[in-house]
C-alpha cells in the first residue's frame, strides 16, 4: 500500500527552515580562525617590545606553530558548519562549553579571593568581566543548542 495516497498533500512536503544562523556561525568561526594568526603575531610583537629580541627569538617558533594549528582547527570547524555537518556544531558546542566553564571557574575563584581577601589582584572589574564572559559563552551555547534542535526533522 502506498502512503502517499493516504496522506494529504501538505503533510508530505515539509518546509525547510532557514540556515542563516548556521552560515553566520560558520563564517564567524572561519574569520576567527583566519584572524588568529595576526592576533598571535601582534602578541608576539608586544612581548618582544616588553622583553627584548632574545625573548622573541626563543618564543617565536612555538607561537607560529600554535597559531597555525589553532587557525586551521577553527577554519575547519567553520567549514564543517557552513557545509551543514553535525560534527562542526558539536565542536562549536564543545568550544563554547569549555570557554563558559573556564570563565565561570575564574569568576568563582576571583570572587572567593575578593571576598576572603586571600588573593592578590582580585578586583571588581575582573569579577564582573569573568562573570559577563561566562554568561555570554553559556548563553551562546544555549542559543546554539536550541537552534540546532529546532532544525531536526519531524
C-alpha positions in Angstrom: 0.0 0.0 0.0 1.3 3.4 -0.9 1.2 6.0 1.9 1.3 9.0 -0.5 -2.3 8.3 -1.5 -3.5 8.2 2.2 -1.8 11.4 3.4 -3.0 14.7 2.2 -0.6 16.7 0.0 0.5 19.4 2.6 1.7 16.8 5.1 4.1 15.1 2.6 6.2 18.2 1.9 8.0 19.6 4.9 9.0 23.2 4.7 12.8 23.6 5.2 13.9 26.2 7.7 16.4 28.9 7.0 20.1 28.1 7.8 21.1 31.7 8.2 22.2 31.3 11.8 24.4 28.3 10.7 26.0 30.4 7.9 26.7 33.3 10.4 28.2 30.9 12.9 30.3 29.1 10.3 31.6 32.3 8.6 32.3 33.9 12.0 34.3 30.8 13.1 36.2 30.9 9.8 37.0 34.6 10.2 38.1 33.9 13.8 40.4 31.2 12.5 41.9 33.4 9.8 42.4 36.3 12.2 44.0 34.1 14.9 47.5 34.3 13.3 47.7 38.1 13.1 46.4 38.4 16.7 49.0 35.9 17.8 51.8 37.7 16.0 50.6 41.0 17.5 51.0 39.4 20.9 54.5 38.3 20.0 55.5 41.8 18.9 54.2 43.2 22.1 56.2 40.5 24.0 59.3 41.4 22.0 58.8 45.0 22.8 58.4 44.3 26.5 61.1 41.5 26.9 63.5 42.2 24.1 64.5 40.5 20.8 66.1 37.5 22.6 62.7 36.6 24.1 61.2 36.9 20.6 63.7 34.6 19.0 63.2 32.0 21.7 59.4 32.0 21.7 58.5 32.8 18.1 58.7 29.2 16.7 56.3 27.8 19.3 53.9 30.7 18.7 53.9 30.2 14.9 53.2 26.5 15.2 50.5 27.1 17.9 48.8 29.9 16.0 48.8 27.9 12.7 47.3 24.8 14.4 44.6 26.8 16.1 43.8 28.7 12.9 43.5 25.5 10.8 41.3 23.9 13.5 38.9 26.9 13.8 38.7 27.3 10.0 38.0 23.6 9.6 35.2 23.8 12.2 33.7 26.8 10.4 33.8 25.0 7.1 32.0 22.0 8.7 29.3 24.3 10.0 28.9 26.1 6.6 28.6 22.7 4.8 25.9 21.7 7.4 27.8 18.9 9.1 26.7 18.0 12.6 30.4 17.4 13.7 31.0 21.1 13.2 28.1 22.0 15.5 29.3 19.6 18.2 32.8 21.0 18.1 31.4 24.5 18.4 29.4 23.4 21.4 32.5 21.9 22.9 34.4 25.2 22.4 31.5 27.3 23.9 31.1 24.9 26.8 34.8 25.0 27.6 35.1 28.8 27.4 31.9 29.1 29.6 33.2 26.7 32.2 36.7 28.2 32.2 35.4 31.8 32.7 32.8 30.6 35.3 35.6 28.9 37.3 37.7 32.1 37.0 34.7 34.1 38.2 34.1 31.9 41.2 37.8 31.8 42.1 38.3 35.5 41.8 35.0 36.2 43.7 36.2 33.9 46.5 39.6 35.6 46.6 38.0 39.0 46.7 35.5 38.1 49.5 38.1 36.4 51.7 40.9 38.8 50.9 43.3 35.9 50.2 44.1 36.6 46.6 46.3 39.2 45.1 44.8 41.2 42.2 41.2 40.2 42.8 39.1 43.3 42.0 35.5 44.0 41.0 36.4 44.7 37.4 37.9 41.2 37.0 35.0 39.6 38.8 32.5 41.4 36.5 34.5 40.7 33.4 34.7 36.9 34.1 31.0 36.9 35.1 30.0 38.6 31.8 32.2 36.3 29.7 30.8 33.2 31.3 27.2 34.3 30.9 28.0 35.3 27.3 29.5 31.9 26.3 27.0 29.8 28.2 24.1 31.8 26.8 25.5 31.5 23.3 25.8 27.7 23.8 22.2 27.6 24.9 21.1 29.6 21.8 23.2 27.3 19.5 21.7 24.1 21.0 18.2 25.4 20.7 18.8 26.4 17.1 20.2 23.0 16.2 17.3 21.2 18.0 14.8 23.4 16.1 16.3 22.2 12.8 15.7 18.5 13.5 13.4 16.7 11.1 10.0 15.9 12.4 
